[in-house]
Amino acid sequence: MDFIIFVVNFLFSASYVLLAVRAVLPWIRHNKQDSLLRPIYLLTDPVLSVIRLGLPPARIGMDVSPYVVIVLLWIAQKVILKMLS
């Protein structure tokens, strides 16, 4: 059971890192087709696009969808870990 909890925590932690990097990318100049950044876009775009459909247009000049996904993933992680323990 400890291994399953470890894997769940690892997957969620990896997701948090990817989403944190994605949240910062709009603030720096970059090329979306860069070989290091392309996997980040490929992994995060499907989830972020679903969240963007439900969010009203941002009037603050930034995309808040990565932050919303991080909060939702955190809640999901807590629920999953509660069920496993």
KOLBARO-446029 format. One record per atom (N, C-alpha, C): residue number from 1; residue in three letters; atom name; x, y, z. Coordinates in nm, 4 decimals, m for minus. Atoms other than C-alpha are relative to their C-alpha. Last residue first. Example, Ala and Ser with C-alpha at 12.3 -4.5 7.8 and 13.67 -1.06 7.14 Angstrom:
BEGIN
<r k="2" r="SER" a="N" u="m0.0820" v="m0.1190" w="m0.0060"/>
<r k="2" r="SER" a="CA" u="1.3670" v="m0.1060" w="0.7140"/>
<r k="2" r="SER" a="C" u="m0.0770" v="0.1090" w="0.0730"/>
<r k="1" r="ALA" a="N" u="0.0890" v="m0.1190" w="0.0000"/>
<r k="1" r="ALA" a="CA" u="1.2300" v="m0.4500" w="0.7800"/>
<r k="1" r="ALA" a="C" u="0.0900" v="0.1200" w="0.0000"/>
END
This chain:
BEGIN
<r k="85" r="SER" a="N" u="m0.0475" v="0.0239" w="m0.1365"/>
<r k="85" r="SER" a="CA" u="m0.5433" v="0.5139" w="0.3996"/>
<r k="85" r="SER" a="C" u="m0.1058" v="m0.0610" w="0.0891"/>
<r k="84" r="LEU" a="N" u="m0.1018" v="0.1044" w="m0.0069"/>
<r k="84" r="LEU" a="CA" u="m0.6156" v="0.4739" w="0.0303"/>
<r k="84" r="LEU" a="C" u="0.0439" v="m0.0308" w="0.1424"/>
<r k="83" r="MET" a="N" u="0.0616" v="0.1273" w="0.0329"/>
<r k="83" r="MET" a="CA" u="m0.9452" v="0.6665" w="0.0386"/>
<r k="83" r="MET" a="C" u="0.0999" v="m0.1151" w="0.0124"/>
<r k="82" r="LYS" a="N" u="0.0923" v="0.0345" w="m0.1101"/>
<r k="82" r="LYS" a="CA" u="m0.7831" v="0.9572" w="0.2236"/>
<r k="82" r="LYS" a="C" u="m0.0638" v="m0.1358" w="m0.0250"/>
<r k="81" r="LEU" a="N" u="m0.0818" v="0.0479" w="m0.1114"/>
<r k="81" r="LEU" a="CA" u="m0.4973" v="0.9569" w="m0.0286"/>
<r k="81" r="LEU" a="C" u="m0.0853" v="m0.0376" w="0.1207"/>
<r k="80" r="ILE" a="N" u="m0.0553" v="0.1305" w="0.0358"/>
<r k="80" r="ILE" a="CA" u="m0.7459" v="0.9793" w="m0.3149"/>
<r k="80" r="ILE" a="C" u="0.0825" v="m0.0572" w="0.1146"/>
<r k="79" r="VAL" a="N" u="0.1101" v="0.0975" w="m0.0005"/>
<r k="79" r="VAL" a="CA" u="m0.9399" v="1.2627" w="m0.1513"/>
<r k="79" r="VAL" a="C" u="0.0534" v="m0.1401" w="m0.0286"/>
<r k="78" r="LYS" a="N" u="0.0407" v="0.0207" w="m0.1395"/>
<r k="78" r="LYS" a="CA" u="m0.6247" v="1.4612" w="m0.0697"/>
<r k="78" r="LYS" a="C" u="m0.1103" v="m0.1045" w="0.0090"/>
<r k="77" r="GLN" a="N" u="m0.1052" v="0.0761" w="m0.0680"/>
<r k="77" r="GLN" a="CA" u="m0.4920" v="1.4136" w="m0.4228"/>
<r k="77" r="GLN" a="C" u="m0.0393" v="m0.0299" w="0.1445"/>
<r k="76" r="ALA" a="N" u="0.0092" v="0.1394" w="0.0445"/>
<r k="76" r="ALA" a="CA" u="m0.8222" v="1.5240" w="m0.5758"/>
<r k="76" r="ALA" a="C" u="0.1046" v="m0.0864" w="0.0694"/>
<r k="75" r="ILE" a="N" u="0.1200" v="0.0572" w="m0.0624"/>
<r k="75" r="ILE" a="CA" u="m0.8196" v="1.8426" w="m0.3671"/>
<r k="75" r="ILE" a="C" u="m0.0139" v="m0.1474" w="m0.0370"/>
<r k="74" r="TRP" a="N" u="m0.0308" v="0.0118" w="m0.1422"/>
<r k="74" r="TRP" a="CA" u="m0.4604" v="1.9163" w="m0.4718"/>
<r k="74" r="TRP" a="C" u="m0.1179" v="m0.0624" w="0.0755"/>
<r k="73" r="LEU" a="N" u="m0.0834" v="0.1188" w="m0.0174"/>
<r k="73" r="LEU" a="CA" u="m0.5502" v="1.8439" w="m0.8333"/>
<r k="73" r="LEU" a="C" u="0.0343" v="m0.0226" w="0.1469"/>
<r k="72" r="LEU" a="N" u="0.0847" v="0.1177" w="0.0205"/>
<r k="72" r="LEU" a="CA" u="m0.8359" v="2.0942" w="m0.8179"/>
<r k="72" r="LEU" a="C" u="0.0794" v="m0.1296" w="0.0161"/>
<r k="71" r="VAL" a="N" u="0.0887" v="0.0126" w="m0.1164"/>
<r k="71" r="VAL" a="CA" u="m0.6085" v="2.3590" w="m0.6657"/>
<r k="71" r="VAL" a="C" u="m0.0883" v="m0.1237" w="m0.0127"/>
<r k="70" r="ILE" a="N" u="m0.0826" v="0.0385" w="m0.1150"/>
<r k="70" r="ILE" a="CA" u="m0.3390" v="2.2998" w="m0.9288"/>
<r k="70" r="ILE" a="C" u="m0.0869" v="m0.0187" w="0.1240"/>
<r k="69" r="VAL" a="N" u="m0.0289" v="0.1434" w="0.0121"/>
<r k="69" r="VAL" a="CA" u="m0.6014" v="2.3053" w="m1.2051"/>
<r k="69" r="VAL" a="C" u="0.0849" v="m0.0483" w="0.1173"/>
<r k="68" r="VAL" a="N" u="0.1246" v="0.0716" w="m0.0294"/>
<r k="68" r="VAL" a="CA" u="m0.7285" v="2.6443" w="m1.0890"/>
<r k="68" r="VAL" a="C" u="0.0241" v="m0.1503" w="m0.0045"/>
<r k="67" r="TYR" a="N" u="0.0199" v="m0.0102" w="m0.1445"/>
<r k="67" r="TYR" a="CA" u="m0.3742" v="2.7797" w="m1.0815"/>
<r k="67" r="TYR" a="C" u="m0.1270" v="m0.0734" w="0.0437"/>
<r k="66" r="PRO" a="N" u="m0.0938" v="0.0904" w="m0.0689"/>
<r k="66" r="PRO" a="CA" u="m0.3041" v="2.6532" w="m1.4322"/>
<r k="66" r="PRO" a="C" u="m0.0190" v="0.0012" w="0.1514"/>
<r k="65" r="SER" a="N" u="0.0355" v="0.1414" w="0.0068"/>
<r k="65" r="SER" a="CA" u="m0.6342" v="2.8115" w="m1.5517"/>
<r k="65" r="SER" a="C" u="0.1045" v="m0.0926" w="0.0630"/>
<r k="64" r="VAL" a="N" u="0.0075" v="0.0577" w="m0.1349"/>
<r k="64" r="VAL" a="CA" u="m0.5518" v="3.1602" w="m1.4251"/>
<r k="64" r="VAL" a="C" u="m0.0292" v="m0.1499" w="m0.0027"/>
<r k="63" r="ASP" a="N" u="0.0764" v="0.1238" w="0.0060"/>
<r k="63" r="ASP" a="CA" u="m0.4294" v="3.2968" w="m1.7591"/>
<r k="63" r="ASP" a="C" u="0.0016" v="m0.0650" w="0.1380"/>
<r k="62" r="MET" a="N" u="m0.0757" v="0.1244" w="m0.0137"/>
<r k="62" r="MET" a="CA" u="m0.3142" v="3.6527" w="m1.7152"/>
<r k="62" r="MET" a="C" u="m0.0938" v="m0.1186" w="m0.0012"/>
<r k="61" r="GLY" a="N" u="m0.1147" v="0.0084" w="0.0880"/>
<r k="61" r="GLY" a="CA" u="m0.4242" v="4.0010" w="m1.8139"/>
<r k="61" r="GLY" a="C" u="0.0859" v="m0.1249" w="0.0162"/>
<r k="60" r="ILE" a="N" u="m0.1169" v="m0.0429" w="m0.0749"/>
<r k="60" r="ILE" a="CA" u="m0.6566" v="4.0712" w="m1.5239"/>
<r k="60" r="ILE" a="C" u="0.1283" v="m0.0161" w="m0.0808"/>
<r k="59" r="ARG" a="N" u="m0.0126" v="m0.1439" w="0.0177"/>
<r k="59" r="ARG" a="CA" u="m0.9708" v="4.0645" w="m1.7334"/>
<r k="59" r="ARG" a="C" u="0.1225" v="0.0531" w="0.0739"/>
<r k="58" r="ALA" a="N" u="m0.0805" v="m0.0675" w="m0.1019"/>
<r k="58" r="ALA" a="CA" u="m0.9580" v="3.6902" w="m1.7780"/>
<r k="58" r="ALA" a="C" u="0.0117" v="0.1483" w="m0.0322"/>
<r k="57" r="PRO" a="N" u="m0.1237" v="m0.0584" w="0.0532"/>
<r k="57" r="PRO" a="CA" u="m1.2420" v="3.5599" w="m1.9928"/>
<r k="57" r="PRO" a="C" u="0.0735" v="0.0795" w="0.1085"/>
<r k="56" r="PRO" a="N" u="0.0289" v="m0.1207" w="0.0775"/>
<r k="56" r="PRO" a="CA" u="m1.4913" v="3.3620" w="m1.7837"/>
<r k="56" r="PRO" a="C" u="0.1317" v="0.0586" w="m0.0521"/>
<r k="55" r="LEU" a="N" u="m0.0381" v="m0.1261" w="m0.0633"/>
<r k="55" r="LEU" a="CA" u="m1.3739" v="3.0166" w="m1.6868"/>
<r k="55" r="LEU" a="C" u="m0.0450" v="0.1176" w="m0.0845"/>
<r k="54" r="GLY" a="N" u="0.0898" v="m0.0354" w="m0.1087"/>
<r k="54" r="GLY" a="CA" u="m1.5607" v="2.7026" w="m1.7897"/>
<r k="54" r="GLY" a="C" u="0.0313" v="0.1315" w="0.0681"/>
<r k="53" r="LEU" a="N" u="0.1376" v="m0.0052" w="0.0506"/>
<r k="53" r="LEU" a="CA" u="m1.3999" v="2.6570" w="m2.1309"/>
<r k="53" r="LEU" a="C" u="m0.0976" v="0.0467" w="0.1078"/>
<r k="52" r="ARG" a="N" u="0.0219" v="m0.1295" w="0.0660"/>
<r k="52" r="ARG" a="CA" u="m1.0612" v="2.7511" w="m1.9866"/>
<r k="52" r="ARG" a="C" u="m0.1406" v="0.0122" w="m0.0552"/>
<r k="51" r="ILE" a="N" u="0.0239" v="m0.1000" w="m0.1050"/>
<r k="51" r="ILE" a="CA" u="m1.0788" v="2.4507" w="m1.7523"/>
<r k="51" r="ILE" a="C" u="m0.0292" v="0.1358" w="m0.0621"/>
<r k="50" r="VAL" a="N" u="0.1297" v="0.0310" w="m0.0603"/>
<r k="50" r="VAL" a="CA" u="m1.1157" v="2.2100" w="m2.0441"/>
<r k="50" r="VAL" a="C" u="m0.0356" v="0.1033" w="0.1062"/>
<r k="49" r="SER" a="N" u="0.1039" v="m0.0424" w="0.0949"/>
<r k="49" r="SER" a="CA" u="m0.8311" v="2.3792" w="m2.2328"/>
<r k="49" r="SER" a="C" u="m0.1396" v="m0.0293" w="0.0540"/>
<r k="48" r="LEU" a="N" u="0.0217" v="m0.1442" w="m0.0073"/>
<r k="48" r="LEU" a="CA" u="m0.6069" v="2.3526" w="m1.9266"/>
<r k="48" r="LEU" a="C" u="m0.1105" v="0.0460" w="m0.0952"/>
<r k="47" r="VAL" a="N" u="0.0677" v="m0.0331" w="m0.1263"/>
<r k="47" r="VAL" a="CA" u="m0.6481" v="1.9763" w="m1.8998"/>
<r k="47" r="VAL" a="C" u="m0.0323" v="0.1487" w="0.0056"/>
<r k="46" r="PRO" a="N" u="0.1329" v="0.0624" w="m0.0084"/>
<r k="46" r="PRO" a="CA" u="m0.5704" v="1.9033" w="m2.2652"/>
<r k="46" r="PRO" a="C" u="m0.0772" v="0.0378" w="0.1272"/>
<r k="45" r="ASP" a="N" u="0.1071" v="m0.0598" w="0.0814"/>
<r k="45" r="ASP" a="CA" u="m0.2953" v="2.1690" w="m2.2849"/>
<r k="45" r="ASP" a="C" u="m0.1356" v="m0.0698" w="0.0122"/>
<r k="44" r="THR" a="N" u="0.0891" v="m0.0867" w="m0.0772"/>
<r k="44" r="THR" a="CA" u="m0.0858" v="2.0400" w="m1.9929"/>
<r k="44" r="THR" a="C" u="m0.1163" v="0.0575" w="m0.0805"/>
<r k="43" r="LEU" a="N" u="0.0563" v="0.0644" w="m0.1192"/>
<r k="43" r="LEU" a="CA" u="0.0911" v="1.7360" w="m2.1369"/>
<r k="43" r="LEU" a="C" u="m0.1030" v="0.0862" w="0.0725"/>
<r k="42" r="LEU" a="N" u="0.0775" v="0.1179" w="0.0390"/>
<r k="42" r="LEU" a="CA" u="0.1489" v="1.8666" w="m2.4902"/>
<r k="42" r="LEU" a="C" u="m0.0673" v="m0.0673" w="0.1197"/>
<r k="41" r="TYR" a="N" u="0.1250" v="m0.0417" w="0.0647"/>
<r k="41" r="TYR" a="CA" u="0.2510" v="2.2098" w="m2.3658"/>
<r k="41" r="TYR" a="C" u="m0.0862" v="m0.1201" w="m0.0361"/>
<r k="40" r="ILE" a="N" u="0.0796" v="m0.0667" w="m0.1038"/>
<r k="40" r="ILE" a="CA" u="0.5059" v="2.0646" w="m2.1250"/>
<r k="40" r="ILE" a="C" u="m0.1333" v="0.0447" w="m0.0574"/>
<r k="39" r="PRO" a="N" u="0.0693" v="0.1004" w="m0.0826"/>
<r k="39" r="PRO" a="CA" u="0.6292" v="1.8244" w="m2.3924"/>
<r k="39" r="PRO" a="C" u="m0.0861" v="0.0620" w="0.1099"/>
<r k="38" r="ARG" a="N" u="0.1095" v="0.0652" w="0.0723"/>
<r k="38" r="ARG" a="CA" u="0.6948" v="2.1221" w="m2.6277"/>
<r k="38" r="ARG" a="C" u="m0.0702" v="m0.1086" w="0.0823"/>
<r k="37" r="LEU" a="N" u="0.1304" v="m0.0503" w="m0.0425"/>
<r k="37" r="LEU" a="CA" u="0.8999" v="2.3146" w="m2.3749"/>
<r k="37" r="LEU" a="C" u="m0.1177" v="m0.0704" w="m0.0658"/>
<r k="36" r="LEU" a="N" u="0.0183" v="0.0172" w="m0.1442"/>
<r k="36" r="LEU" a="CA" u="1.2305" v="2.1292" w="m2.3966"/>
<r k="36" r="LEU" a="C" u="m0.1403" v="0.0393" w="0.0465"/>
<r k="35" r="SER" a="N" u="0.0011" v="0.1427" w="m0.0342"/>
<r k="35" r="SER" a="CA" u="1.2282" v="2.0783" w="m2.7759"/>
<r k="35" r="SER" a="C" u="m0.0168" v="m0.0262" w="0.1496"/>
<r k="34" r="ASP" a="N" u="m0.1295" v="0.0374" w="m0.0551"/>
<r k="34" r="ASP" a="CA" u="1.1274" v="2.4380" w="m2.8390"/>
<r k="34" r="ASP" a="C" u="m0.0056" v="m0.1436" w="0.0499"/>
<r k="33" r="GLN" a="N" u="m0.0501" v="0.1177" w="0.0716"/>
<r k="33" r="GLN" a="CA" u="0.8049" v="2.4515" w="m3.0417"/>
<r k="33" r="GLN" a="C" u="0.1383" v="m0.0424" w="0.0476"/>
<r k="32" r="LYS" a="N" u="0.0803" v="0.1168" w="m0.0375"/>
<r k="32" r="LYS" a="CA" u="0.6350" v="2.6850" w="m2.7966"/>
<r k="32" r="LYS" a="C" u="0.0494" v="m0.1283" w="m0.0653"/>
<r k="31" r="ASN" a="N" u="0.0555" v="0.0587" w="0.1208"/>
<r k="31" r="ASN" a="CA" u="0.9176" v="2.9361" w="m2.8436"/>
<r k="31" r="ASN" a="C" u="m0.0748" v="m0.1271" w="0.0407"/>
<r k="30" r="HIS" a="N" u="m0.0358" v="0.1380" w="0.0305"/>
<r k="30" r="HIS" a="CA" u="0.9934" v="3.1477" w="m2.5417"/>
<r k="30" r="HIS" a="C" u="m0.0660" v="m0.0420" w="m0.1307"/>
<r k="29" r="ARG" a="N" u="m0.0010" v="0.0255" w="0.1437"/>
<r k="29" r="ARG" a="CA" u="0.9866" v="3.4984" w="m2.4034"/>
<r k="29" r="ARG" a="C" u="0.0462" v="m0.1425" w="m0.0241"/>
<r k="28" r="ILE" a="N" u="m0.1329" v="m0.0051" w="0.0611"/>
<r k="28" r="ILE" a="CA" u="0.9005" v="3.4980" w="m2.0359"/>
<r k="28" r="ILE" a="C" u="m0.0115" v="m0.0267" w="m0.1492"/>
<r k="27" r="TRP" a="N" u="m0.0718" v="m0.1185" w="m0.0461"/>
<r k="27" r="TRP" a="CA" u="0.5819" v="3.5835" w="m1.8457"/>
<r k="27" r="TRP" a="C" u="0.1378" v="0.0139" w="m0.0620"/>
<r k="26" r="PRO" a="N" u="0.0458" v="m0.1205" w="0.0692"/>
<r k="26" r="PRO" a="CA" u="0.3646" v="3.3404" w="m2.0419"/>
<r k="26" r="PRO" a="C" u="0.0759" v="0.1272" w="0.0394"/>
<r k="25" r="LEU" a="N" u="m0.0434" v="m0.0166" w="0.1392"/>
<r k="25" r="LEU" a="CA" u="0.5899" v="3.0544" w="m1.9252"/>
<r k="25" r="LEU" a="C" u="m0.0548" v="0.1253" w="m0.0691"/>
<r k="24" r="VAL" a="N" u="m0.1032" v="m0.1034" w="0.0092"/>
<r k="24" r="VAL" a="CA" u="0.5263" v="3.1011" w="m1.5517"/>
<r k="24" r="VAL" a="C" u="0.0385" v="0.0304" w="m0.1447"/>
<r k="23" r="ALA" a="N" u="0.0551" v="m0.1262" w="m0.0493"/>
<r k="23" r="ALA" a="CA" u="0.1950" v="2.9141" w="m1.5310"/>
<r k="23" r="ALA" a="C" u="0.0995" v="0.1145" w="m0.0156"/>
<r k="22" r="ARG" a="N" u="0.0944" v="m0.0524" w="0.1001"/>
<r k="22" r="ARG" a="CA" u="0.3304" v="2.6351" w="m1.7529"/>
<r k="22" r="ARG" a="C" u="m0.0593" v="0.1340" w="0.0430"/>
<r k="21" r="VAL" a="N" u="m0.0814" v="m0.0479" w="0.1123"/>
<r k="21" r="VAL" a="CA" u="0.6253" v="2.5835" w="m1.5205"/>
<r k="21" r="VAL" a="C" u="m0.0910" v="0.0629" w="m0.1050"/>
<r k="20" r="ALA" a="N" u="m0.0693" v="m0.1193" w="m0.0481"/>
<r k="20" r="ALA" a="CA" u="0.3867" v="2.5625" w="m1.2260"/>
<r k="20" r="ALA" a="C" u="0.0880" v="0.0594" w="m0.1097"/>
<r k="19" r="LEU" a="N" u="0.0949" v="m0.1111" w="0.0014"/>
<r k="19" r="LEU" a="CA" u="0.1627" v="2.3239" w="m1.4200"/>
<r k="19" r="LEU" a="C" u="0.0637" v="0.1291" w="0.0507"/>
<r k="18" r="LEU" a="N" u="0.0339" v="m0.0349" w="0.1386"/>
<r k="18" r="LEU" a="CA" u="0.4507" v="2.0897" w="m1.4981"/>
<r k="18" r="LEU" a="C" u="m0.0929" v="0.1207" w="m0.0063"/>
<r k="17" r="VAL" a="N" u="m0.1182" v="m0.0633" w="0.0597"/>
<r k="17" r="VAL" a="CA" u="0.5737" v="2.1001" w="m1.1384"/>
<r k="17" r="VAL" a="C" u="m0.0293" v="0.0433" w="m0.1427"/>
<r k="16" r="TYR" a="N" u="m0.0149" v="m0.1336" w="m0.0583"/>
<r k="16" r="TYR" a="CA" u="0.2268" v="2.0338" w="m0.9963"/>
<r k="16" r="TYR" a="C" u="0.1185" v="0.0735" w="m0.0625"/>
<r k="15" r="SER" a="N" u="0.1026" v="m0.0856" w="0.0605"/>
<r k="15" r="SER" a="CA" u="0.1772" v="1.7417" w="m1.2364"/>
<r k="15" r="SER" a="C" u="0.0107" v="0.1428" w="0.0522"/>
<r k="14" r="ALA" a="N" u="m0.0443" v="m0.0272" w="0.1368"/>
<r k="14" r="ALA" a="CA" u="0.5066" v="1.5859" w="m1.1279"/>
<r k="14" r="ALA" a="C" u="m0.0988" v="0.0919" w="m0.0713"/>
<r k="13" r="SER" a="N" u="m0.1121" v="m0.0944" w="m0.0099"/>
<r k="13" r="SER" a="CA" u="0.3973" v="1.6193" w="m0.7655"/>
<r k="13" r="SER" a="C" u="0.0534" v="0.0365" w="m0.1384"/>
<r k="12" r="PHE" a="N" u="0.0550" v="m0.1320" w="m0.0294"/>
<r k="12" r="PHE" a="CA" u="0.0618" v="1.4556" w="m0.8439"/>
<r k="12" r="PHE" a="C" u="0.1115" v="0.1045" w="0.0087"/>
<r k="11" r="LEU" a="N" u="0.0727" v="m0.0479" w="0.1186"/>
<r k="11" r="LEU" a="CA" u="0.2319" v="1.1640" w="m1.0130"/>
<r k="11" r="LEU" a="C" u="m0.0596" v="0.1386" w="0.0227"/>
<r k="10" r="PHE" a="N" u="m0.0956" v="m0.0341" w="0.1048"/>
<r k="10" r="PHE" a="CA" u="0.4833" v="1.1223" w="m0.7286"/>
<r k="10" r="PHE" a="C" u="m0.0705" v="0.0572" w="m0.1232"/>
<r k="9" r="ASN" a="N" u="m0.0656" v="m0.1260" w="m0.0352"/>
<r k="9" r="ASN" a="CA" u="0.2151" v="1.1383" w="m0.4603"/>
<r k="9" r="ASN" a="C" u="0.0987" v="0.0449" w="m0.1060"/>
<r k="8" r="VAL" a="N" u="0.1020" v="m0.1061" w="0.0085"/>
<r k="8" r="VAL" a="CA" u="0.0089" v="0.8700" w="m0.6342"/>
<r k="8" r="VAL" a="C" u="0.0637" v="0.1352" w="0.0306"/>
<r k="7" r="VAL" a="N" u="0.0249" v="m0.0255" w="0.1431"/>
<r k="7" r="VAL" a="CA" u="0.3189" v="0.6544" w="m0.6872"/>
<r k="7" r="VAL" a="C" u="m0.1027" v="0.1121" w="m0.0175"/>
<r k="6" r="PHE" a="N" u="m0.1173" v="m0.0655" w="0.0569"/>
<r k="6" r="PHE" a="CA" u="0.4219" v="0.6840" w="m0.3208"/>
<r k="6" r="PHE" a="C" u="m0.0234" v="0.0370" w="m0.1463"/>
<r k="5" r="ILE" a="N" u="0.0035" v="m0.1384" w="m0.0494"/>
<r k="5" r="ILE" a="CA" u="0.0690" v="0.6039" w="m0.2033"/>
<r k="5" r="ILE" a="C" u="0.1182" v="0.0786" w="m0.0546"/>
<r k="4" r="ILE" a="N" u="0.1089" v="m0.0662" w="0.0724"/>
<r k="4" r="ILE" a="CA" u="0.0709" v="0.2942" w="m0.4240"/>
<r k="4" r="ILE" a="C" u="m0.0100" v="0.1458" w="0.0425"/>
<r k="3" r="PHE" a="N" u="m0.0462" v="m0.0253" w="0.1361"/>
<r k="3" r="PHE" a="CA" u="0.4110" v="0.1929" w="m0.2874"/>
<r k="3" r="PHE" a="C" u="m0.1062" v="0.0726" w="m0.0811"/>
<r k="2" r="ASP" a="N" u="m0.0898" v="m0.1152" w="m0.0027"/>
<r k="2" r="ASP" a="CA" u="0.2915" v="0.2341" w="0.0709"/>
<r k="2" r="ASP" a="C" u="0.0501" v="0.0343" w="m0.1394"/>
<r k="1" r="MET" a="N" u="0.0822" v="m0.1191" w="0.0000"/>
<r k="1" r="MET" a="CA" u="0.0000" v="0.0000" w="0.0000"/>
<r k="1" r="MET" a="C" u="0.0871" v="0.1263" w="0.0000"/>
END
